[in-house]
Amino acid sequence: MRKLALAFLGAACVASMGCAYNRNIQNQFDATNINFNRAKKGMDCAYFALGVFPLTKTDIDVAAKKAHIQSLKYVETYYANYILFSKKCIVTYGE
């Protein structure tokens, strides 16, 4: 009975961490001269099965081309982890 309770607790812990774990990573630099209201925004995402096996890929060039950005000003990366998959998105800003 005790092993079953520990197994259930472990499974519940792993499942809850997969849903609740999102993070946004940004490099720090001086962005005071960028007007984000007028900037174009492009995004490209990659998906991973079980957080490890890549299903698609992502690229800064693709994200910039989706928004027709000629001059790249700022790039950020966003990660989101779920129970069975995760995704990594690259967001580009520019003119």
C-alpha positions in Angstrom: 0.0 0.0 0.0 2.8 2.3 0.9 4.6 1.8 -2.5 1.3 2.5 -4.3 0.9 5.7 -2.4 4.5 6.8 -3.2 4.1 5.9 -6.9 0.9 8.0 -7.0 2.5 10.9 -5.3 5.5 10.8 -7.6 3.2 10.6 -10.7 1.1 13.5 -9.5 4.2 15.6 -8.8 5.6 15.0 -12.3 2.3 15.7 -13.9 1.8 19.0 -12.0 5.3 20.2 -12.8 4.8 19.6 -16.5 1.7 21.9 -16.6 3.0 24.7 -14.4 6.5 25.2 -15.7 6.8 28.1 -18.2 9.7 30.5 -18.5 10.7 33.5 -20.5 14.4 34.1 -21.0 15.7 37.4 -22.2 19.2 38.7 -22.6 19.8 42.0 -20.9 20.9 45.0 -23.0 19.9 48.6 -23.5 16.6 48.6 -25.4 15.7 52.2 -24.7 16.0 53.3 -28.3 13.6 50.6 -29.7 10.0 51.7 -30.2 8.1 48.4 -29.7 4.8 50.0 -30.7 6.0 50.5 -34.3 8.2 47.4 -34.5 7.2 44.4 -36.5 6.9 41.1 -34.5 7.7 37.7 -36.0 7.5 34.3 -34.2 8.6 30.8 -35.0 8.1 27.8 -32.6 9.6 24.3 -32.3 7.8 21.4 -30.6 9.4 18.5 -28.7 7.7 15.2 -27.8 8.3 14.4 -24.1 10.4 17.6 -23.9 13.4 15.8 -25.6 12.6 14.6 -29.1 12.3 17.4 -31.7 9.3 17.3 -33.9 10.0 20.6 -35.7 12.7 23.2 -35.6 12.9 26.9 -35.1 15.1 29.6 -36.6 15.6 33.3 -36.2 15.6 33.8 -39.9 12.2 32.2 -40.3 10.7 34.3 -37.5 12.1 37.5 -39.1 10.9 36.5 -42.6 7.3 35.8 -41.3 7.0 39.4 -40.3 9.0 40.9 -43.2 11.7 42.3 -40.9 14.6 43.8 -42.7 16.5 45.2 -39.7 16.5 43.0 -36.6 16.4 44.9 -33.3 15.6 42.5 -30.6 15.2 38.7 -30.1 13.6 36.8 -27.2 13.1 33.1 -26.5 10.1 31.6 -24.8 9.9 28.1 -23.4 6.7 26.3 -22.4 6.6 22.8 -20.9 3.6 20.6 -20.7 3.0 16.9 -19.7 3.6 15.2 -23.1 5.3 18.0 -25.1 7.2 21.3 -24.9 7.7 24.2 -27.2 10.4 26.7 -27.7 9.4 30.0 -29.5 11.7 32.6 -30.9 10.2 36.1 -31.1 11.9 38.7 -33.3 11.3 42.5 -33.3 12.5 44.9 -36.0 11.7 47.2 -38.9 
